[in-house]
Amino acid sequence: MTGLILLPISFLKFWFFEAPVSMLSFFVSLNKAFLQLFSLPLLVKTYFKPWKNEYRQGLVGFSIAMGVFIKTFVILADLLLFFLLLVIEIFLFIAFISWPFATVYLLII
């Protein structure tokens, strides 16, 4: 009997504390995996190095310039995808938190 009385409190504790913390932890892990998978930290770290490690006389300047040119577009594409991922994560988090309120609102109407 006491289990049924404490059920709403357990639900509220789960929905508004435990689940959001777990979701944020998952999203942090997902973001780290995304950044590593798309090599964004490595591209930023090696931005001014030649694209294909070309160090022959006369080609170093061209290779660095070509690397900067290509890496700029790759980094911009990675940042765009990362921004879209963050927008989706924020939307899912807000939708999850507002789901009980939306349910109650629909039941009242």
Gaussian input, Z-matrix of N, CA and C with variables (Angstrom, degrees):
# hf/3-21g

backbone

0 1
 N
 C     1     B1
 C     2     B2     1     A1
 N     3     B3     2     A2     1     D1
 C     4     B4     3     A3     2     D2
 C     5     B5     4     A4     3     D3
 N     6     B6     5     A5     4     D4
 C     7     B7     6     A6     5     D5
 C     8     B8     7     A7     6     D6
 N     9     B9     8     A8     7     D7
 C    10    B10     9     A9     8     D8
 C    11    B11    10    A10     9     D9
 N    12    B12    11    A11    10    D10
 C    13    B13    12    A12    11    D11
 C    14    B14    13    A13    12    D12
 N    15    B15    14    A14    13    D13
 C    16    B16    15    A15    14    D14
 C    17    B17    16    A16    15    D15
 N    18    B18    17    A17    16    D16
 C    19    B19    18    A18    17    D17
 C    20    B20    19    A19    18    D18
 N    21    B21    20    A20    19    D19
 C    22    B22    21    A21    20    D20
 C    23    B23    22    A22    21    D21
 N    24    B24    23    A23    22    D22
 C    25    B25    24    A24    23    D23
 C    26    B26    25    A25    24    D24
 N    27    B27    26    A26    25    D25
 C    28    B28    27    A27    26    D26
 C    29    B29    28    A28    27    D27
 N    30    B30    29    A29    28    D28
 C    31    B31    30    A30    29    D29
 C    32    B32    31    A31    30    D30
 N    33    B33    32    A32    31    D31
 C    34    B34    33    A33    32    D32
 C    35    B35    34    A34    33    D33
 N    36    B36    35    A35    34    D34
 C    37    B37    36    A36    35    D35
 C    38    B38    37    A37    36    D36
 N    39    B39    38    A38    37    D37
 C    40    B40    39    A39    38    D38
 C    41    B41    40    A40    39    D39
 N    42    B42    41    A41    40    D40
 C    43    B43    42    A42    41    D41
 C    44    B44    43    A43    42    D42
 N    45    B45    44    A44    43    D43
 C    46    B46    45    A45    44    D44
 C    47    B47    46    A46    45    D45
 N    48    B48    47    A47    46    D46
 C    49    B49    48    A48    47    D47
 C    50    B50    49    A49    48    D48
 N    51    B51    50    A50    49    D49
 C    52    B52    51    A51    50    D50
 C    53    B53    52    A52    51    D51
 N    54    B54    53    A53    52    D52
 C    55    B55    54    A54    53    D53
 C    56    B56    55    A55    54    D54
 N    57    B57    56    A56    55    D55
 C    58    B58    57    A57    56    D56
 C    59    B59    58    A58    57    D57
 N    60    B60    59    A59    58    D58
 C    61    B61    60    A60    59    D59
 C    62    B62    61    A61    60    D60
 N    63    B63    62    A62    61    D61
 C    64    B64    63    A63    62    D62
 C    65    B65    64    A64    63    D63
 N    66    B66    65    A65    64    D64
 C    67    B67    66    A66    65    D65
 C    68    B68    67    A67    66    D66
 N    69    B69    68    A68    67    D67
 C    70    B70    69    A69    68    D68
 C    71    B71    70    A70    69    D69
 N    72    B72    71    A71    70    D70
 C    73    B73    72    A72    71    D71
 C    74    B74    73    A73    72    D72
 N    75    B75    74    A74    73    D73
 C    76    B76    75    A75    74    D74
 C    77    B77    76    A76    75    D75
 N    78    B78    77    A77    76    D76
 C    79    B79    78    A78    77    D77
 C    80    B80    79    A79    78    D78
 N    81    B81    80    A80    79    D79
 C    82    B82    81    A81    80    D80
 C    83    B83    82    A82    81    D81
 N    84    B84    83    A83    82    D82
 C    85    B85    84    A84    83    D83
 C    86    B86    85    A85    84    D84
 N    87    B87    86    A86    85    D85
 C    88    B88    87    A87    86    D86
 C    89    B89    88    A88    87    D87
 N    90    B90    89    A89    88    D88
 C    91    B91    90    A90    89    D89
 C    92    B92    91    A91    90    D90
 N    93    B93    92    A92    91    D91
 C    94    B94    93    A93    92    D92
 C    95    B95    94    A94    93    D93
 N    96    B96    95    A95    94    D94
 C    97    B97    96    A96    95    D95
 C    98    B98    97    A97    96    D96
 N    99    B99    98    A98    97    D97
 C   100   B100    99    A99    98    D98
 C   101   B101   100   A100    99    D99
 N   102   B102   101   A101   100   D100
 C   103   B103   102   A102   101   D101
 C   104   B104   103   A103   102   D102
 N   105   B105   104   A104   103   D103
 C   106   B106   105   A105   104   D104
 C   107   B107   106   A106   105   D105
 N   108   B108   107   A107   106   D106
 C   109   B109   108   A108   107   D107
 C   110   B110   109   A109   108   D108
 N   111   B111   110   A110   109   D109
 C   112   B112   111   A111   110   D110
 C   113   B113   112   A112   111   D111
 N   114   B114   113   A113   112   D112
 C   115   B115   114   A114   113   D113
 C   116   B116   115   A115   114   D114
 N   117   B117   116   A116   115   D115
 C   118   B118   117   A117   116   D116
 C   119   B119   118   A118   117   D117
 N   120   B120   119   A119   118   D118
 C   121   B121   120   A120   119   D119
 C   122   B122   121   A121   120   D120
 N   123   B123   122   A122   121   D121
 C   124   B124   123   A123   122   D122
 C   125   B125   124   A124   123   D123
 N   126   B126   125   A125   124   D124
 C   127   B127   126   A126   125   D125
 C   128   B128   127   A127   126   D126
 N   129   B129   128   A128   127   D127
 C   130   B130   129   A129   128   D128
 C   131   B131   130   A130   129   D129
 N   132   B132   131   A131   130   D130
 C   133   B133   132   A132   131   D131
 C   134   B134   133   A133   132   D132
 N   135   B135   134   A134   133   D133
 C   136   B136   135   A135   134   D134
 C   137   B137   136   A136   135   D135
 N   138   B138   137   A137   136   D136
 C   139   B139   138   A138   137   D137
 C   140   B140   139   A139   138   D138
 N   141   B141   140   A140   139   D139
 C   142   B142   141   A141   140   D140
 C   143   B143   142   A142   141   D141
 N   144   B144   143   A143   142   D142
 C   145   B145   144   A144   143   D143
 C   146   B146   145   A145   144   D144
 N   147   B147   146   A146   145   D145
 C   148   B148   147   A147   146   D146
 C   149   B149   148   A148   147   D147
 N   150   B150   149   A149   148   D148
 C   151   B151   150   A150   149   D149
 C   152   B152   151   A151   150   D150
 N   153   B153   152   A152   151   D151
 C   154   B154   153   A153   152   D152
 C   155   B155   154   A154   153   D153
 N   156   B156   155   A155   154   D154
 C   157   B157   156   A156   155   D155
 C   158   B158   157   A157   156   D156
 N   159   B159   158   A158   157   D157
 C   160   B160   159   A159   158   D158
 C   161   B161   160   A160   159   D159
 N   162   B162   161   A161   160   D160
 C   163   B163   162   A162   161   D161
 C   164   B164   163   A163   162   D162
 N   165   B165   164   A164   163   D163
 C   166   B166   165   A165   164   D164
 C   167   B167   166   A166   165   D165
 N   168   B168   167   A167   166   D166
 C   169   B169   168   A168   167   D167
 C   170   B170   169   A169   168   D168
 N   171   B171   170   A170   169   D169
 C   172   B172   171   A171   170   D170
 C   173   B173   172   A172   171   D171
 N   174   B174   173   A173   172   D172
 C   175   B175   174   A174   173   D173
 C   176   B176   175   A175   174   D174
 N   177   B177   176   A176   175   D175
 C   178   B178   177   A177   176   D176
 C   179   B179   178   A178   177   D177
 N   180   B180   179   A179   178   D178
 C   181   B181   180   A180   179   D179
 C   182   B182   181   A181   180   D180
 N   183   B183   182   A182   181   D181
 C   184   B184   183   A183   182   D182
 C   185   B185   184   A184   183   D183
 N   186   B186   185   A185   184   D184
 C   187   B187   186   A186   185   D185
 C   188   B188   187   A187   186   D186
 N   189   B189   188   A188   187   D187
 C   190   B190   189   A189   188   D188
 C   191   B191   190   A190   189   D189
 N   192   B192   191   A191   190   D190
 C   193   B193   192   A192   191   D191
 C   194   B194   193   A193   192   D192
 N   195   B195   194   A194   193   D193
 C   196   B196   195   A195   194   D194
 C   197   B197   196   A196   195   D195
 N   198   B198   197   A197   196   D196
 C   199   B199   198   A198   197   D197
 C   200   B200   199   A199   198   D198
 N   201   B201   200   A200   199   D199
 C   202   B202   201   A201   200   D200
 C   203   B203   202   A202   201   D201
 N   204   B204   203   A203   202   D202
 C   205   B205   204   A204   203   D203
 C   206   B206   205   A205   204   D204
 N   207   B207   206   A206   205   D205
 C   208   B208   207   A207   206   D206
 C   209   B209   208   A208   207   D207
 N   210   B210   209   A209   208   D208
 C   211   B211   210   A210   209   D209
 C   212   B212   211   A211   210   D210
 N   213   B213   212   A212   211   D211
 C   214   B214   213   A213   212   D212
 C   215   B215   214   A214   213   D213
 N   216   B216   215   A215   214   D214
 C   217   B217   216   A216   215   D215
 C   218   B218   217   A217   216   D216
 N   219   B219   218   A218   217   D217
 C   220   B220   219   A219   218   D218
 C   221   B221   220   A220   219   D219
 N   222   B222   221   A221   220   D220
 C   223   B223   222   A222   221   D221
 C   224   B224   223   A223   222   D222
 N   225   B225   224   A224   223   D223
 C   226   B226   225   A225   224   D224
 C   227   B227   226   A226   225   D225
 N   228   B228   227   A227   226   D226
 C   229   B229   228   A228   227   D227
 C   230   B230   229   A229   228   D228
 N   231   B231   230   A230   229   D229
 C   232   B232   231   A231   230   D230
 C   233   B233   232   A232   231   D231
 N   234   B234   233   A233   232   D232
 C   235   B235   234   A234   233   D233
 C   236   B236   235   A235   234   D234
 N   237   B237   236   A236   235   D235
 C   238   B238   237   A237   236   D236
 C   239   B239   238   A238   237   D237
 N   240   B240   239   A239   238   D238
 C   241   B241   240   A240   239   D239
 C   242   B242   241   A241   240   D240
 N   243   B243   242   A242   241   D241
 C   244   B244   243   A243   242   D242
 C   245   B245   244   A244   243   D243
 N   246   B246   245   A245   244   D244
 C   247   B247   246   A246   245   D245
 C   248   B248   247   A247   246   D246
 N   249   B249   248   A248   247   D247
 C   250   B250   249   A249   248   D248
 C   251   B251   250   A250   249   D249
 N   252   B252   251   A251   250   D250
 C   253   B253   252   A252   251   D251
 C   254   B254   253   A253   252   D252
 N   255   B255   254   A254   253   D253
 C   256   B256   255   A255   254   D254
 C   257   B257   256   A256   255   D255
 N   258   B258   257   A257   256   D256
 C   259   B259   258   A258   257   D257
 C   260   B260   259   A259   258   D258
 N   261   B261   260   A260   259   D259
 C   262   B262   261   A261   260   D260
 C   263   B263   262   A262   261   D261
 N   264   B264   263   A263   262   D262
 C   265   B265   264   A264   263   D263
 C   266   B266   265   A265   264   D264
 N   267   B267   266   A266   265   D265
 C   268   B268   267   A267   266   D266
 C   269   B269   268   A268   267   D267
 N   270   B270   269   A269   268   D268
 C   271   B271   270   A270   269   D269
 C   272   B272   271   A271   270   D270
 N   273   B273   272   A272   271   D271
 C   274   B274   273   A273   272   D272
 C   275   B275   274   A274   273   D273
 N   276   B276   275   A275   274   D274
 C   277   B277   276   A276   275   D275
 C   278   B278   277   A277   276   D276
 N   279   B279   278   A278   277   D277
 C   280   B280   279   A279   278   D278
 C   281   B281   280   A280   279   D279
 N   282   B282   281   A281   280   D280
 C   283   B283   282   A282   281   D281
 C   284   B284   283   A283   282   D282
 N   285   B285   284   A284   283   D283
 C   286   B286   285   A285   284   D284
 C   287   B287   286   A286   285   D285
 N   288   B288   287   A287   286   D286
 C   289   B289   288   A288   287   D287
 C   290   B290   289   A289   288   D288
 N   291   B291   290   A290   289   D289
 C   292   B292   291   A291   290   D290
 C   293   B293   292   A292   291   D291
 N   294   B294   293   A293   292   D292
 C   295   B295   294   A294   293   D293
 C   296   B296   295   A295   294   D294
 N   297   B297   296   A296   295   D295
 C   298   B298   297   A297   296   D296
 C   299   B299   298   A298   297   D297
 N   300   B300   299   A299   298   D298
 C   301   B301   300   A300   299   D299
 C   302   B302   301   A301   300   D300
 N   303   B303   302   A302   301   D301
 C   304   B304   303   A303   302   D302
 C   305   B305   304   A304   303   D303
 N   306   B306   305   A305   304   D304
 C   307   B307   306   A306   305   D305
 C   308   B308   307   A307   306   D306
 N   309   B309   308   A308   307   D307
 C   310   B310   309   A309   308   D308
 C   311   B311   310   A310   309   D309
 N   312   B312   311   A311   310   D310
 C   313   B313   312   A312   311   D311
 C   314   B314   313   A313   312   D312
 N   315   B315   314   A314   313   D313
 C   316   B316   315   A315   314   D314
 C   317   B317   316   A316   315   D315
 N   318   B318   317   A317   316   D316
 C   319   B319   318   A318   317   D317
 C   320   B320   319   A319   318   D318
 N   321   B321   320   A320   319   D319
 C   322   B322   321   A321   320   D320
 C   323   B323   322   A322   321   D321
 N   324   B324   323   A323   322   D322
 C   325   B325   324   A324   323   D323
 C   326   B326   325   A325   324   D324

   B1=1.4431
   B2=1.5212
   B3=1.3317
   B4=1.4662
   B5=1.5247
   B6=1.3377
   B7=1.4596
   B8=1.5185
   B9=1.3362
   B10=1.4595
   B11=1.5208
   B12=1.3160
   B13=1.4594
   B14=1.5279
   B15=1.3162
   B16=1.4614
   B17=1.5232
   B18=1.3358
   B19=1.4609
   B20=1.5283
   B21=1.3238
   B22=1.4770
   B23=1.5301
   B24=1.3039
   B25=1.4698
   B26=1.5224
   B27=1.3209
   B28=1.4683
   B29=1.5231
   B30=1.3354
   B31=1.4633
   B32=1.5263
   B33=1.3209
   B34=1.4640
   B35=1.5247
   B36=1.3310
   B37=1.4662
   B38=1.5216
   B39=1.3189
   B40=1.4600
   B41=1.5201
   B42=1.3468
   B43=1.4637
   B44=1.5224
   B45=1.3246
   B46=1.4577
   B47=1.5202
   B48=1.3251
   B49=1.4607
   B50=1.5295
   B51=1.3233
   B52=1.4632
   B53=1.5297
   B54=1.3253
   B55=1.4655
   B56=1.5358
   B57=1.3485
   B58=1.4690
   B59=1.5282
   B60=1.3197
   B61=1.4690
   B62=1.5270
   B63=1.3247
   B64=1.4692
   B65=1.5203
   B66=1.3363
   B67=1.4610
   B68=1.5249
   B69=1.3226
   B70=1.4657
   B71=1.5228
   B72=1.3136
   B73=1.4597
   B74=1.5311
   B75=1.3250
   B76=1.4617
   B77=1.5232
   B78=1.3339
   B79=1.4636
   B80=1.5252
   B81=1.3187
   B82=1.4776
   B83=1.5197
   B84=1.3196
   B85=1.4637
   B86=1.5324
   B87=1.3230
   B88=1.4577
   B89=1.5296
   B90=1.3251
   B91=1.4677
   B92=1.5240
   B93=1.3264
   B94=1.4732
   B95=1.5252
   B96=1.3214
   B97=1.4621
   B98=1.5225
   B99=1.3272
   B100=1.4628
   B101=1.5237
   B102=1.3311
   B103=1.4671
   B104=1.5250
   B105=1.3181
   B106=1.4581
   B107=1.5287
   B108=1.3170
   B109=1.4591
   B110=1.5231
   B111=1.3222
   B112=1.4545
   B113=1.5257
   B114=1.3224
   B115=1.4625
   B116=1.5236
   B117=1.3053
   B118=1.4566
   B119=1.5279
   B120=1.3427
   B121=1.4692
   B122=1.5350
   B123=1.3206
   B124=1.4633
   B125=1.5224
   B126=1.3138
   B127=1.4637
   B128=1.5226
   B129=1.3140
   B130=1.4654
   B131=1.5190
   B132=1.3330
   B133=1.4599
   B134=1.5307
   B135=1.3061
   B136=1.4725
   B137=1.5181
   B138=1.3171
   B139=1.4603
   B140=1.5275
   B141=1.3161
   B142=1.4606
   B143=1.5222
   B144=1.2981
   B145=1.4624
   B146=1.5238
   B147=1.3123
   B148=1.4660
   B149=1.5185
   B150=1.3248
   B151=1.4611
   B152=1.5166
   B153=1.3229
   B154=1.4682
   B155=1.5259
   B156=1.3210
   B157=1.4735
   B158=1.5261
   B159=1.3013
   B160=1.4653
   B161=1.5300
   B162=1.3216
   B163=1.4641
   B164=1.5169
   B165=1.3276
   B166=1.4546
   B167=1.5290
   B168=1.3184
   B169=1.4644
   B170=1.5299
   B171=1.3034
   B172=1.4511
   B173=1.5187
   B174=1.3040
   B175=1.4673
   B176=1.5295
   B177=1.3285
   B178=1.4620
   B179=1.5261
   B180=1.3175
   B181=1.4687
   B182=1.5130
   B183=1.3384
   B184=1.4603
   B185=1.5292
   B186=1.3315
   B187=1.4675
   B188=1.5288
   B189=1.3285
   B190=1.4685
   B191=1.5249
   B192=1.3281
   B193=1.4713
   B194=1.5254
   B195=1.3125
   B196=1.4619
   B197=1.5278
   B198=1.3309
   B199=1.4636
   B200=1.5132
   B201=1.3335
   B202=1.4658
   B203=1.5270
   B204=1.3286
   B205=1.4576
   B206=1.5287
   B207=1.3188
   B208=1.4696
   B209=1.5258
   B210=1.3401
   B211=1.4651
   B212=1.5218
   B213=1.3283
   B214=1.4565
   B215=1.5237
   B216=1.3114
   B217=1.4642
   B218=1.5234
   B219=1.3144
   B220=1.4697
   B221=1.5288
   B222=1.3309
   B223=1.4652
   B224=1.5264
   B225=1.3140
   B226=1.4642
   B227=1.5286
   B228=1.3159
   B229=1.4639
   B230=1.5336
   B231=1.3267
   B232=1.4645
   B233=1.5234
   B234=1.3245
   B235=1.4575
   B236=1.5278
   B237=1.3179
   B238=1.4658
   B239=1.5294
   B240=1.3144
   B241=1.4657
   B242=1.5294
   B243=1.3370
   B244=1.4591
   B245=1.5317
   B246=1.3255
   B247=1.4631
   B248=1.5291
   B249=1.3208
   B250=1.4677
   B251=1.5295
   B252=1.3318
   B253=1.4601
   B254=1.5228
   B255=1.3346
   B256=1.4626
   B257=1.5235
   B258=1.3250
   B259=1.4615
   B260=1.5296
   B261=1.3124
   B262=1.4700
   B263=1.5214
   B264=1.3242
   B265=1.4633
   B266=1.5265
   B267=1.3276
   B268=1.4643
   B269=1.5216
   B270=1.3251
   B271=1.4687
   B272=1.5296
   B273=1.3241
   B274=1.4623
   B275=1.5226
   B276=1.3219
   B277=1.4652
   B278=1.5306
   B279=1.3176
   B280=1.4684
   B281=1.5283
   B282=1.3272
   B283=1.4661
   B284=1.5262
   B285=1.3167
   B286=1.4652
   B287=1.5250
   B288=1.3296
   B289=1.4604
   B290=1.5304
   B291=1.3283
   B292=1.4664
   B293=1.5267
   B294=1.3151
   B295=1.4637
   B296=1.5337
   B297=1.3377
   B298=1.4756
   B299=1.5307
   B300=1.3348
   B301=1.4623
   B302=1.5224
   B303=1.3249
   B304=1.4687
   B305=1.5226
   B306=1.3102
   B307=1.4666
   B308=1.5190
   B309=1.3240
   B310=1.4542
   B311=1.5310
   B312=1.3130
   B313=1.4651
   B314=1.5309
   B315=1.3286
   B316=1.4603
   B317=1.5268
   B318=1.3317
   B319=1.4701
   B320=1.5224
   B321=1.3291
   B322=1.4608
   B323=1.5234
   B324=1.3072
   B325=1.4774
   B326=1.4686
   A1=111.54
   A2=116.89
   A3=118.83
   A4=110.75
   A5=116.37
   A6=119.56
   A7=111.94
   A8=115.99
   A9=119.93
   A10=111.82
   A11=117.12
   A12=120.76
   A13=110.31
   A14=116.48
   A15=120.82
   A16=113.48
   A17=116.86
   A18=120.04
   A19=113.60
   A20=120.58
   A21=118.43
   A22=112.96
   A23=116.88
   A24=120.10
   A25=110.02
   A26=116.92
   A27=120.34
   A28=111.05
   A29=115.81
   A30=119.80
   A31=111.21
   A32=116.83
   A33=120.24
   A34=111.60
   A35=116.14
   A36=119.93
   A37=109.90
   A38=117.35
   A39=120.19
   A40=111.20
   A41=116.82
   A42=120.53
   A43=113.18
   A44=116.67
   A45=119.58
   A46=114.08
   A47=118.75
   A48=119.70
   A49=112.13
   A50=116.72
   A51=120.09
   A52=112.66
   A53=116.74
   A54=119.85
   A55=112.62
   A56=120.13
   A57=118.05
   A58=113.66
   A59=117.24
   A60=119.57
   A61=109.84
   A62=116.43
   A63=120.23
   A64=111.49
   A65=116.79
   A66=119.95
   A67=111.11
   A68=116.83
   A69=120.05
   A70=111.09
   A71=116.71
   A72=120.28
   A73=110.84
   A74=116.53
   A75=120.53
   A76=110.95
   A77=117.06
   A78=120.64
   A79=111.67
   A80=117.29
   A81=120.15
   A82=109.84
   A83=116.87
   A84=120.82
   A85=111.00
   A86=117.08
   A87=121.45
   A88=111.24
   A89=116.85
   A90=120.46
   A91=111.54
   A92=117.07
   A93=120.11
   A94=110.39
   A95=117.18
   A96=120.39
   A97=110.81
   A98=117.43
   A99=121.18
   A100=110.75
   A101=116.46
   A102=119.76
   A103=111.41
   A104=117.52
   A105=120.28
   A106=111.21
   A107=116.76
   A108=120.70
   A109=111.50
   A110=116.78
   A111=120.80
   A112=112.89
   A113=118.27
   A114=125.76
   A115=114.03
   A116=117.93
   A117=120.12
   A118=112.88
   A119=120.09
   A120=117.94
   A121=112.94
   A122=116.74
   A123=120.11
   A124=111.18
   A125=117.66
   A126=120.63
   A127=111.48
   A128=117.01
   A129=120.04
   A130=110.28
   A131=116.57
   A132=120.77
   A133=112.02
   A134=117.58
   A135=121.55
   A136=111.49
   A137=117.49
   A138=121.37
   A139=112.80
   A140=118.13
   A141=121.58
   A142=113.20
   A143=117.34
   A144=121.47
   A145=108.56
   A146=117.94
   A147=119.29
   A148=111.95
   A149=116.62
   A150=122.57
   A151=112.03
   A152=117.85
   A153=121.09
   A154=111.83
   A155=118.31
   A156=122.81
   A157=111.74
   A158=115.80
   A159=122.62
   A160=108.63
   A161=116.64
   A162=121.05
   A163=112.04
   A164=119.15
   A165=120.73
   A166=109.59
   A167=115.38
   A168=121.66
   A169=110.11
   A170=117.76
   A171=122.45
   A172=114.26
   A173=117.69
   A174=120.23
   A175=112.92
   A176=116.86
   A177=119.74
   A178=110.48
   A179=117.76
   A180=121.00
   A181=111.90
   A182=116.05
   A183=119.98
   A184=110.84
   A185=117.09
   A186=120.52
   A187=111.31
   A188=116.59
   A189=119.39
   A190=109.70
   A191=116.97
   A192=120.60
   A193=110.99
   A194=117.22
   A195=120.55
   A196=110.55
   A197=116.55
   A198=120.32
   A199=112.07
   A200=116.36
   A201=120.14
   A202=110.05
   A203=116.86
   A204=121.58
   A205=111.17
   A206=116.85
   A207=120.84
   A208=110.85
   A209=116.50
   A210=119.41
   A211=112.01
   A212=117.43
   A213=119.63
   A214=110.53
   A215=117.46
   A216=120.51
   A217=112.07
   A218=116.95
   A219=119.57
   A220=110.02
   A221=117.11
   A222=120.75
   A223=110.42
   A224=117.37
   A225=119.78
   A226=111.53
   A227=117.16
   A228=120.35
   A229=110.67
   A230=116.98
   A231=120.59
   A232=110.89
   A233=117.30
   A234=120.44
   A235=111.43
   A236=116.96
   A237=120.02
   A238=110.92
   A239=116.62
   A240=120.44
   A241=111.02
   A242=116.68
   A243=120.53
   A244=110.62
   A245=116.92
   A246=120.69
   A247=110.59
   A248=117.55
   A249=120.35
   A250=111.51
   A251=116.25
   A252=120.36
   A253=110.48
   A254=117.44
   A255=120.19
   A256=111.78
   A257=117.68
   A258=121.00
   A259=110.14
   A260=117.18
   A261=120.83
   A262=110.36
   A263=117.36
   A264=120.76
   A265=111.31
   A266=117.14
   A267=120.37
   A268=110.33
   A269=116.75
   A270=120.16
   A271=111.03
   A272=117.92
   A273=120.94
   A274=111.64
   A275=117.13
   A276=120.87
   A277=110.31
   A278=117.03
   A279=120.52
   A280=110.19
   A281=117.44
   A282=120.44
   A283=110.93
   A284=116.97
   A285=120.17
   A286=110.88
   A287=116.82
   A288=120.31
   A289=111.04
   A290=117.47
   A291=120.34
   A292=113.56
   A293=118.41
   A294=120.99
   A295=113.35
   A296=120.95
   A297=118.85
   A298=112.53
   A299=116.85
   A300=119.69
   A301=110.80
   A302=116.59
   A303=120.26
   A304=110.98
   A305=117.32
   A306=121.22
   A307=110.96
   A308=116.46
   A309=120.29
   A310=110.34
   A311=116.82
   A312=120.56
   A313=111.31
   A314=116.80
   A315=119.58
   A316=112.26
   A317=117.39
   A318=119.95
   A319=111.18
   A320=117.39
   A321=120.90
   A322=110.42
   A323=116.32
   A324=120.49
   A325=110.54
   D1=-40.75
   D2=-179.71
   D3=-68.95
   D4=-25.46
   D5=176.85
   D6=-63.97
   D7=-39.18
   D8=178.63
   D9=-70.04
   D10=-32.72
   D11=179.65
   D12=-70.60
   D13=-37.55
   D14=-178.57
   D15=-85.70
   D16=-3.57
   D17=-177.97
   D18=-60.43
   D19=-44.80
   D20=177.45
   D21=-61.86
   D22=-37.15
   D23=178.52
   D24=-67.75
   D25=-40.61
   D26=177.07
   D27=-63.20
   D28=-40.36
   D29=177.90
   D30=-63.05
   D31=-47.78
   D32=-179.91
   D33=-62.39
   D34=-40.03
   D35=177.87
   D36=-63.20
   D37=-44.28
   D38=179.38
   D39=-65.32
   D40=-49.97
   D41=-170.27
   D42=-70.22
   D43=-36.05
   D44=-173.55
   D45=-106.41
   D46=-3.33
   D47=177.23
   D48=-127.66
   D49=-60.80
   D50=-173.39
   D51=-68.64
   D52=-47.42
   D53=-178.29
   D54=-66.05
   D55=-45.39
   D56=177.60
   D57=-61.73
   D58=-36.96
   D59=177.46
   D60=-64.13
   D61=-42.51
   D62=177.93
   D63=-65.79
   D64=-39.74
   D65=178.54
   D66=-63.79
   D67=-44.36
   D68=179.26
   D69=-64.03
   D70=-38.52
   D71=176.74
   D72=-63.58
   D73=-41.72
   D74=177.58
   D75=-64.66
   D76=-42.88
   D77=-179.64
   D78=-64.44
   D79=-37.85
   D80=176.21
   D81=-63.06
   D82=-44.28
   D83=178.05
   D84=-63.69
   D85=-41.61
   D86=178.37
   D87=-63.50
   D88=-41.41
   D89=179.02
   D90=-65.12
   D91=-41.12
   D92=177.57
   D93=-63.43
   D94=-43.13
   D95=178.97
   D96=-65.21
   D97=-39.86
   D98=178.21
   D99=-61.57
   D100=-46.35
   D101=-179.00
   D102=-62.87
   D103=-39.09
   D104=178.80
   D105=-72.25
   D106=-38.42
   D107=-178.81
   D108=-65.66
   D109=-38.52
   D110=179.84
   D111=-93.79
   D112=7.02
   D113=172.25
   D114=57.23
   D115=30.70
   D116=-178.50
   D117=-64.00
   D118=-45.63
   D119=177.87
   D120=-62.01
   D121=-37.16
   D122=179.34
   D123=-68.38
   D124=-40.44
   D125=178.67
   D126=-64.28
   D127=-39.22
   D128=178.43
   D129=-69.24
   D130=-39.67
   D131=-178.73
   D132=-66.80
   D133=-33.71
   D134=-177.38
   D135=-108.16
   D136=30.69
   D137=-174.12
   D138=-61.30
   D139=-40.59
   D140=-176.74
   D141=-99.69
   D142=22.49
   D143=174.45
   D144=-103.65
   D145=155.25
   D146=179.42
   D147=-59.44
   D148=147.30
   D149=-176.92
   D150=-63.18
   D151=-43.40
   D152=-176.23
   D153=-116.56
   D154=26.07
   D155=-179.71
   D156=55.17
   D157=45.99
   D158=179.32
   D159=-89.45
   D160=112.31
   D161=-178.35
   D162=-122.38
   D163=23.58
   D164=177.09
   D165=-75.34
   D166=151.71
   D167=-178.69
   D168=-57.46
   D169=129.10
   D170=177.16
   D171=89.30
   D172=-15.97
   D173=-179.29
   D174=-106.93
   D175=-6.20
   D176=-175.97
   D177=-65.00
   D178=-48.10
   D179=-179.61
   D180=-61.50
   D181=-44.09
   D182=178.63
   D183=-63.82
   D184=-41.58
   D185=-179.00
   D186=-65.81
   D187=-38.59
   D188=177.62
   D189=-66.41
   D190=-44.97
   D191=179.53
   D192=-63.00
   D193=-42.71
   D194=178.66
   D195=-65.72
   D196=-38.97
   D197=177.58
   D198=-62.98
   D199=-43.46
   D200=178.09
   D201=-63.31
   D202=-42.26
   D203=-179.23
   D204=-62.15
   D205=-48.92
   D206=-178.07
   D207=-69.84
   D208=-44.40
   D209=-177.74
   D210=-64.78
   D211=-29.82
   D212=177.89
   D213=-60.74
   D214=-46.61
   D215=-179.90
   D216=-70.34
   D217=-36.11
   D218=178.43
   D219=-67.49
   D220=-41.70
   D221=178.66
   D222=-65.67
   D223=-41.38
   D224=177.92
   D225=-62.75
   D226=-40.94
   D227=177.23
   D228=-64.92
   D229=-42.16
   D230=178.00
   D231=-62.71
   D232=-42.56
   D233=179.63
   D234=-65.98
   D235=-37.40
   D236=176.85
   D237=-63.44
   D238=-45.92
   D239=178.48
   D240=-64.14
   D241=-39.61
   D242=178.92
   D243=-65.78
   D244=-39.21
   D245=176.89
   D246=-63.69
   D247=-42.24
   D248=177.03
   D249=-62.57
   D250=-39.95
   D251=176.86
   D252=-62.04
   D253=-43.03
   D254=178.86
   D255=-64.62
   D256=-39.20
   D257=178.15
   D258=-63.14
   D259=-43.10
   D260=178.70
   D261=-64.08
   D262=-41.82
   D263=179.29
   D264=-63.57
   D265=-43.07
   D266=179.06
   D267=-64.43
   D268=-42.92
   D269=177.77
   D270=-60.50
   D271=-46.31
   D272=-179.97
   D273=-63.25
   D274=-39.39
   D275=179.99
   D276=-65.28
   D277=-46.64
   D278=179.86
   D279=-65.75
   D280=-40.30
   D281=178.24
   D282=-63.38
   D283=-39.58
   D284=179.87
   D285=-65.60
   D286=-44.87
   D287=-178.95
   D288=-66.19
   D289=-37.81
   D290=-175.76
   D291=-85.48
   D292=-6.14
   D293=-177.32
   D294=-57.18
   D295=-47.09
   D296=178.69
   D297=-63.18
   D298=-38.14
   D299=178.78
   D300=-65.53
   D301=-41.25
   D302=178.72
   D303=-65.27
   D304=-37.67
   D305=178.59
   D306=-64.44
   D307=-46.23
   D308=178.75
   D309=-64.73
   D310=-39.82
   D311=178.66
   D312=-62.17
   D313=-41.91
   D314=178.26
   D315=-68.58
   D316=-32.39
   D317=177.54
   D318=-70.48
   D319=-31.87
   D320=-178.87
   D321=-74.42
   D322=-38.16
   D323=-178.35
   D324=-71.16

